[in-house]
Amino acid sequence: MAQALLNDTAVDAIRDRYRTLFANAFAPNIRFGQMPGADERVAYAAEFAAYRLGQIDEKLGRLIEIMERRTDQSSQVRK
């Protein structure tokens, strides 16, 4: 329900903030003088891992496309 209330600009801003946050090296969200609970640390680590796996997936997808194009080009040259 709250998702429906957000406009595209707000959604893009939130997405960009998360991309910037997760693009950097993993740094747990530790507040001065207070250690976050285990649930919060696990949730943050899971989000970070999911982001990084998504990055790996995108790169592997591009690599596969390049390899398939080369295979197609090689087979066309042979004909």
SEVO-95120 format. One line per 8 residues: number of its first residue (from 1); their letters; for each residue x, y, z of N, C-alpha, C. Coordinates in steps of 0.02 Angstrom, whole numbers, plus 50000, padded with zeros to 5 digits. Layout:
<recs>
NUM> a> X/Y/Z/X/Y/Z/X/Y/Z ~ ... .
</recs>
This chain:
<recs>
1> maqallnd> 50041/49941/50000/50000/50000/50000/50044/50063/50000 ~ 50094/50064/50043/50139/50122/50045/50176/50129/49979 ~ 50190/50073/49946/50225/50074/49882/50184/50112/49830 ~ 50117/50104/49832/50074/50137/49784/50075/50213/49793 ~ 50088/50236/49853/50088/50307/49867/50151/50343/49843 ~ 50204/50306/49832/50267/50336/49810/50264/50351/49736 ~ 50286/50410/49716/50289/50425/49645/50355/50398/49617 ~ 50361/50402/49551/50420/50374/49518/50484/50407/49541 .
9> tavdaird> 50482/50472/49552/50542/50508/49574/50566/50483/49642 ~ 50519/50473/49687/50538/50449/49754/50565/50378/49750 ~ 50535/50336/49709/50559/50267/49701/50629/50267/49672 ~ 50640/50309/49621/50707/50314/49591/50759/50338/49642 ~ 50740/50386/49683/50786/50413/49733/50805/50358/49784 ~ 50756/50321/49805/50769/50266/49852/50813/50213/49820 ~ 50798/50195/49758/50838/50145/49723/50910/50168/49714 ~ 50919/50232/49696/50987/50259/49688/51025/50260/49754 .
17> ryrtlfan> 50990/50276/49808/51023/50276/49874/51047/50207/49892 ~ 51006/50155/49880/51027/50087/49895/51084/50065/49849 ~ 51081/50083/49786/51135/50065/49740/51201/50096/49762 ~ 51199/50159/49782/51259/50192/49806/51285/50159/49870 ~ 51239/50144/49915/51257/50113/49979/51290/50045/49968 ~ 51260/50004/49926/51285/49936/49916/51343/49932/49867 ~ 51353/49983/49827/51409/49983/49780/51476/49989/49817 ~ 51474/50018/49876/51534/50024/49916/51549/49958/49952 .
25> afapnirf> 51607/49953/49980/51624/49893/50017/51576/49883/50076 ~ 51567/49822/50096/51520/49806/50150/51542/49841/50214 ~ 51498/49881/50241/51511/49915/50304/51448/49910/50346 ~ 51448/49869/50396/51388/49861/50438/51364/49928/50466 ~ 51299/49933/50474/51268/49993/50500/51275/49995/50576 ~ 51329/50024/50600/51342/50026/50671/51334/50098/50694 ~ 51291/50109/50741/51280/50175/50770/51329/50187/50827 ~ 51348/50248/50836/51394/50265/50889/51364/50246/50957 .
33> gqmpgade> 51399/50206/50994/51378/50188/51061/51324/50136/51066 ~ 51301/50110/51008/51248/50059/51011/51257/50011/50952 ~ 51262/49948/50968/51268/49897/50917/51198/49875/50896 ~ 51184/49873/50830/51118/49852/50808/51106/49779/50827 ~ 51043/49761/50831/51025/49693/50848/51045/49644/50794 ~ 51046/49581/50812/51065/49528/50764/51019/49527/50704 ~ 50954/49538/50715/50907/49538/50658/50923/49592/50608 ~ 50939/49651/50633/50955/49707/50589/51020/49694/50551 .
41> rvayaaef> 51070/49667/50585/51134/49652/50551/51125/49598/50498 ~ 51086/49547/50513/51074/49493/50465/51035/49520/50405 ~ 50985/49561/50417/50946/49590/50362/50990/49632/50317 ~ 51033/49672/50346/51078/49714/50306/51127/49671/50266 ~ 51155/49621/50297/51201/49577/50262/51167/49539/50206 ~ 51104/49518/50216/51067/49483/50164/51053/49530/50105 ~ 51034/49592/50119/51023/49641/50065/51087/49653/50026 ~ 51142/49660/50061/51207/49671/50028/51225/49611/49984 .
49> aayrlgqi> 51216/49551/50010/51232/49491/49972/51187/49486/49910 ~ 51124/49501/49917/51078/49499/49860/51098/49550/49807 ~ 51118/49609/49828/51141/49660/49781/51203/49635/49743 ~ 51252/49610/49779/51313/49587/49747/51300/49528/49700 ~ 51256/49482/49720/51239/49427/49675/51205/49453/49612 ~ 51164/49504/49619/51133/49535/49560/51185/49565/49514 ~ 51236/49597/49542/51290/49625/49502/51328/49570/49464 ~ 51341/49515/49499/51376/49458/49467/51333/49430/49411 .
57> deklgrli> 51267/49424/49423/51221/49398/49373/51221/49441/49311 ~ 51220/49507/49320/51221/49553/49262/51286/49545/49222 ~ 51342/49541/49257/51406/49535/49222/51411/49468/49185 ~ 51388/49415/49216/51389/49350/49183/51342/49350/49122 ~ 51286/49383/49128/51240/49389/49072/51272/49424/49012 ~ 51308/49479/49026/51343/49514/48973/51398/49471/48942 ~ 51433/49434/48985/51487/49391/48960/51458/49336/48915 ~ 51402/49307/48934/51370/49256/48893/51348/49285/48826 .
65> eimerrtd> 51320/49345/48826/51300/49377/48763/51359/49387/48717 ~ 51415/49410/48744/51475/49421/48704/51499/49355/48675 ~ 51500/49303/48716/51523/49238/48692/51476/49210/48638 ~ 51411/49220/48647/51364/49196/48596/51371/49233/48531 ~ 51383/49300/48535/51394/49339/48474/51456/49315/48437 ~ 51509/49301/48474/51571/49277/48443/51560/49209/48410 ~ 51522/49166/48443/51507/49100/48415/51467/49108/48351 ~ 51417/49152/48352/51376/49164/48292/51419/49193/48236 .
73> qssqvrk> 51462/49240/48252/51505/49270/48201/51553/49219/48172 ~ 51580/49175/48214/51626/49123/48190/51591/49074/48144 ~ 51530/49056/48161/51493/49008/48119/51473/49040/48053 ~ 51460/49105/48051/51442/49139/47989/51503/49146/47944 ~ 51561/49157/47973/51623/49164/47934/51640/49097/47901 ~ 51629/49042/47935/51645/48976/47908/51600/48957/47849 ~ 51540/48984/47845/51493/48965/47791/51510/48997/47728 .
</recs>
